[in-house]
Amino acid sequence: MFCKNCGKEINDSAIVCPYCGVQIAEFKNNEPKQHCTLAIVGFVLSFLISIAGLICSIIARKKCNEENLEGGGFALAGIIISAVSLVGTVISLILIISMMGLAASTLATAL
């Protein structure tokens, strides 16, 4: 292979030209990515305590993106599961309160 800058012949596996110092190829980071433990914690909490899972998952998602960590999928899943669970809880509470009001009004008219 030849250097694209100085034209001298260089090794095919070279990353930088030894003659002129121009970068030939991208540096490869062979280190494995670190995992974001908070993403897994948020995912698990999304099943147990929705609001805590949502908060942890949002923080973990942001941390994974900023620090290039693995676990963004767990964080996203935790956000989705927590949000669906919270919406279901709110709808259930609204239905329970409306049923209690209906029962109370029916009881009042019966007396």
VENWO-V112221 format. One record per residue. RES is the residue in one letter. D_CENTER is the distance of its C-alpha to the mean C-alpha in Angstrom with 2 decimals. Layout:
<<RES;D_CENTER> <RES;D_CENTER>>
This chain:
<<M;41.60> <F;42.73> <C;41.08> <K;40.17> <N;41.44> <C;44.66> <G;45.45> <K;46.25> <E;45.46> <I;42.53> <N;40.86> <D;38.53> <S;35.76> <A;36.14> <I;33.22> <V;35.57> <C;39.19> <P;41.48> <Y;44.13> <C;42.48> <G;39.00> <V;37.03> <Q;33.61> <I;34.11> <A;30.77> <E;27.18> <F;26.55> <K;24.53> <N;22.43> <N;23.19> <E;21.17> <P;18.37> <K;14.89> <Q;14.05> <H;11.53> <C;9.36> <T;11.25> <L;9.70> <A;6.57> <I;9.54> <V;11.50> <G;9.33> <F;9.34> <V;13.06> <L;13.85> <S;12.69> <F;15.76> <L;18.03> <I;17.57> <S;15.52> <I;15.61> <A;14.67> <G;11.69> <L;10.61> <I;11.34> <C;9.76> <S;6.33> <I;6.84> <I;8.31> <A;5.99> <R;3.36> <K;7.00> <K;8.36> <C;6.66> <N;7.85> <E;11.03> <E;12.04> <N;11.14> <L;9.83> <E;8.90> <G;6.33> <G;3.32> <G;5.08> <F;5.74> <A;3.15> <L;3.86> <A;7.11> <G;7.63> <I;7.58> <I;9.87> <I;11.97> <S;12.52> <A;13.51> <V;15.80> <S;17.24> <L;18.00> <V;19.64> <G;21.63> <T;22.73> <V;23.94> <I;25.80> <S;27.34> <L;28.52> <I;30.05> <L;31.84> <I;33.11> <I;34.45> <S;36.12> <M;37.67> <M;38.99> <G;40.50> <L;42.08> <A;43.45> <A;44.85> <S;46.56> <T;47.97> <L;49.28> <A;50.84> <T;52.66> <A;53.89> <L;55.57>>
